[in-house]
Amino acid sequence: MKEEMRADEALFRNIGLVAPGTVLYEGLENILKARTGALIVISDAEDVLGLVNGGFKIDAELNPASIYELAKMDGAIVLSTDGRRILYANTQLTPDPMIPSFETGTRHRTAERVARQTNQLVISISQRRNIITMYQGSTKFVMRDVSVILAKANQALSTLEKYKSVFEQALTNLSALEFEDFATLFDVATVIQRGQMVFRIAREIERYVVQLGSEGRLVNMQLEELMVAIEDEGLLVTKDYLTHEDATTSAIWNDIAGWDSEDLLNLNAITKALGYAPTASGLDQSVTPKGYRVLKKIPRLPMPVIENLVKSCGSLTAIVDASIEELDEVEGIGAVRARAIKEGLRRLREQVLLDRHL
């Protein structure tokens, strides 16, 4: 699963080279309209150049007109790794014929075998079907029309907005339970699960943004607005309840992000990742947060001070119950800041209890 994700991400990092707004995209559009077809390798790695046989060495700057004209010839075109220069044209590529390929056309079979053999980006434009297919390693990706991608991106944004609302409601519910000291592993795992779901939709939209290139600016602006502070909330919930002493918060969060959908739906698997052993009470087991997430909401309270406060008191419940004098004794907290913390916690408690019933 993780190897497939890494291969997929490697391909998507390169899709920006052929996204709308780039010189190469304009050239590919011209080839599509002319229905001439093309085979293009975007790499000057030694293993790629070792497959080049015959043709013309050009070594000229890439522009839409030149790649369009060169594509009229039957051979492949080899570009530099950054996609800015044309190195070879009308060349024959000779990948290992024993590499398996499930494509039907000669051009697509060659493209797939070159990609598998070199792990470099290869583009094949079908003369008959008039589509652009990208290969890298064992990954294949068919480029869609901008209007289709834009429609999918807008639909995904609408879904993200709904999932974000559900996540925020779960956070509010968890905050209220934390102040009442009634939080359970079920509540914690549910918040982390929903936070991860929000991030999966956001990653999908990021892929659309890459494909849209210059046409995806508005989509990206909406995505950034929707995702403000979402990651911090998810990480702080994980930090509040993580019991593994030898694991970092980001490592656990990123590990869960790599799970497949079936594992993510398993709340017991999430609690196990946080370091909780199975008990008779299961997900109904009561847990107490350290207090990082709630304390982070208090204005002008830096993380080093929060760390000292959690280390001194041990839990959010102890911090809430501490007197101003006890808070004042913590390193980095004076009388003024101690009163601000008590007042801030009081306001937060009132707010979350009110929001919970709205």
N, C-alpha and C positions, 0 to 999 in steps of 0.2 A: 504493500500500500504506500509506504513512505517513499520507496524507490520510484514508483509510478508518479507520485506527486512531484518529486525532484525533477524527473525527466520532463514532466509537463511544464513546470515552472521555468526550466531552462529554455524551452521553446518559446514561452511567452515573453521572456526577457528580450528575445530577438524580434518579436512581432512589431515592436516599435519602429524597426528599420523599414517596414513596408506599410506603415499606417498612413492614413490620409494626412496630407501636409508635407510628406517627405518627397524628395526627388524620385526615389525608386517607385513609390506608389503611383506617381503620375505616369511613369514609363510603363508600369504594369497595366494601368488602365488603358493606355494607348494600344498595347498588345492585345488586350481583351477585345477592344472595339474592332481591331483589324482582323481578329480571329486567325492569327498566325501561329499561336502557341509558342512556348519557350521552356527552356530548362536552364535554371540559374543557380549557381552555387555561391553562397556568400561566405567565403573563407579563403585565406591565403596560407593556411596551414600546410606543412610539408606533406602530410598524408593525402591532402586533397590534390596538391600540385603533382603528386606522384601518379595520380589517376588520369592526368591530362595527356591526351595523345593527339598531336597534330593541331590544326587550327592556326589562328593568328594571335601573336602576342601584341597587345595594344598598349596597356599601361597608360590609360588616359582618364581624365576626370569624368565621372558619371554625369550624364544629363538625360532627361526624358527622351529627347529625339534620338540620341545615339543608341540607347539600349533598344529602342523601338526598331530602328533600322537593322541593328545587328541580330535581332530576334527573327528577322525574315529568313536568315540562313538556318539550316537544319541543326547545326551543332549547338553545344552548350555554351553558356556564357559564365565566366568565373569572375567574381567581384572580390575586392579586398574585404577583410573581416569587418571593417566599419561601414561597408557598403558605399564608399565614396569614389572608388576608382574601378574602372573596367580593366581587368588584367588580361583575360583571354576571351576570344570569341570564335564561334564555329569550330569548337574543339570536340573531340570524342572523349567521353569519360568511360573508363574501363574498370568498373568495380568487380569484385569477386562474384562470378556468376552462381556460385554455390550458396550465396546468401539468399535466404528465402524471401519471396515477394508475393504478395497477394493482389498486386495491381494487374490490370489488363493491358494497357498501352505500353509501348516500348519506352516512351519518355517517362512515364510514371514509375515503371519498374526500375529504370536506371536511377531516378531520383531517390526512390526508397532505399535501394542498395547502397548508393553513395552515402546517404544519411546514416544508415546502420553501420557502415564500415568506418566512417570518419567521425561520427557524432557531430557533424557540422550542419548548418542550416542550408537546406536545398529547397528551391521553389520550382514547381512544375505547373505550367499553364496549359490546360487542355484546349487544343484547337477545335475539337468537335463539341465538347460540353461547355466550353467557355467559362471555366471556373479555375480559381487559383488554389493549389494545394501546397501546403508547407510540410516539410519533413525535418525532423532532427532526432538522431538516434532511432529509437523505436516508436517515437511519437509522430502522429499525423494530425494535421489541422487544416480544415477547409475554410478559407476566408469567405465571409458572407458580405452581402451588400450593406452599405452604411445604414440605409434606412431600416433594414432588418435588425441590425445590431442596436441601433438607437431605440427601437421599439422594445427590444428585450431589456435594455438598460433601464428605461423608464418604468417598465413593469417590475424590475428588480428593486428599484428605488422605492416603489410603493410598498412592496413586500418588506423591505428593510425598515420602513417607517413603522409598520405594524409590529414587527418583531421588536423594534426598539422600545415601543410603548409597553409591550408585555414584559420586557426585561426591566424597564424602569419601575413598573408596578411590583415586580418581584423584589427589586432592591428596596423599595419603600416598605414592603411587608417585612423583609428581613431586618431593616433598621428598627421598625417598631418592636419586633420580637426581641431584638438585641437589647433595647432599652428596658424591656420587661423581663429580660433574662429567660425567655421561653424559646429561644432558637433551637432547632434540631438539625441533624445532618440532612434531612429531607429538604429543608428550606435552603440550606447552603448549597447543596448539590444542584437544586433547581435553578438557583441564580447563576451558578457557573455554567450549567448546561445552556441556559437561554443566552447568556453572554457569548458563549462560543457559537451559537446559532447565528447571532447578529454578525459576528465576525466572518462567518462562512459566506453569508450573503454579501457582505462588504467586499470580500476577496473576489467574489464572482463579478461584482460591479467594477472592481479595479481591472479585471481582465477585459471587460467591455471598453473601459476607458482607454486601455492600451491599444485595442483594435480600432477605436474611433480616431485616435491621433488628435489632430487639430479640431476635429468635429466633436470631441468629447469634453471640452472645457466646462460647459454648463453642468454636465453630468458629474464631473469631478468636484465642482463647487458644491453641489447638493450633497454629494457623498461626504465631503469633509465637514460640512455643517451638521449632518446627522450623526457623525461619529465623534464629535467633540466630547472628550472626557470618558468615552465608553471604555476604552482600553484600560485607563487608570482604575475605573471602578472594578472591572473584572480582576485585575491584578491585586488590588487591595483586598478584595474578598478572599482571594486565594491566600494572600499573606496573613490575613486574620485567622485563618483556620488551618494553615499548613502545620503539620506536626513532624514532618521529616526534618531532622536536624542537618542532614547532609545534602539537601536539595534546595535550590533557589526557587523563588516564586515564579520568575519568568520561565525557568526550565520546566516546571510543572505545567504552567499555562500553555506553553508551546508544545509540550508533549501531548496534552489533551487535544490541542488544535490539530494534531496529526492523526487522531483516531478516525475510523470510518463512522458512518452515521449510526450503525447498529450499536457500537460501543458507546457513543455519545448519549444515546437514549437510556443507557444503563446507569442509573444514579448510584448504584452500589460500586460500580467501577470508578466513578468520580471520587467517592469518599475514600476508596482504597488508594487512589492516586495521591490524596491529601495526607495519607498515612494512618487512616483509621482502620483498625482491625474489625472484622465482623463480630457483632455481639447479638445477644438474644433480642434486644430491642431494635436492632437493625437501624433503619433510617429514622426511627423515632428517638434515637439517642440524643440527649440534650448536650449542647455544646456552647461554649462561651467564647466570643471573639476577643482577640488581643486588643482591638480598638483602633487600628491604623486607619480604616476607612472613615469612621465617624470623626475621628480627630482631624483628619485631613480637610474636613469641611469647615473647620473653624478658621476664620480669616487670620492671616499673618502668624500662622503657627508652623514654623519650618519642620521638615522631616527629622533633623537631628534631635530637636526637642521632643517630637513625638516618640522617637526611638527611646530616649531617656525615660519618658513618662511610662511607656509600655513596659520597659525593663524594670522600672521601680515598682509599678503597681501590679503588673502581670495580666490584667484583663480589663475590658471596658467596664464591667460591673464595679470593679474596685476603683477605677478612675472616677466613675460617676458618684460613688459613695464617699470618695475622699473629701476631706475638708479643705478649705483654702490654705490653711496652715500646712497641711500634709502635702499639698501640691507645691507650695512655696519651697519645700525642702528639696524638691527634685532639681537636679542640675539644669541650668538654663531657664528656670521658671522663677520669676520674682513675684512679689505680691500682686502687682498690676496684671501680669500675664495669668496668674492663678485665678484671679477674679474673672478675667476674660474667658478662660477655659470653662469655669463653672457656668457663667452666663451663656456661653456658646452652646454648651451641652444641654442646658435647660431649653433654649430656643429650638435646637434641633429636635429634641424629644417632643416638644409640643407640635412642631411642624409635621414630623413623620406620623405621629398619632392622628393628626387631623387629616393628612393626605391619605392615610390608609383607609379611611371611611368615605372618601370622596368617590 
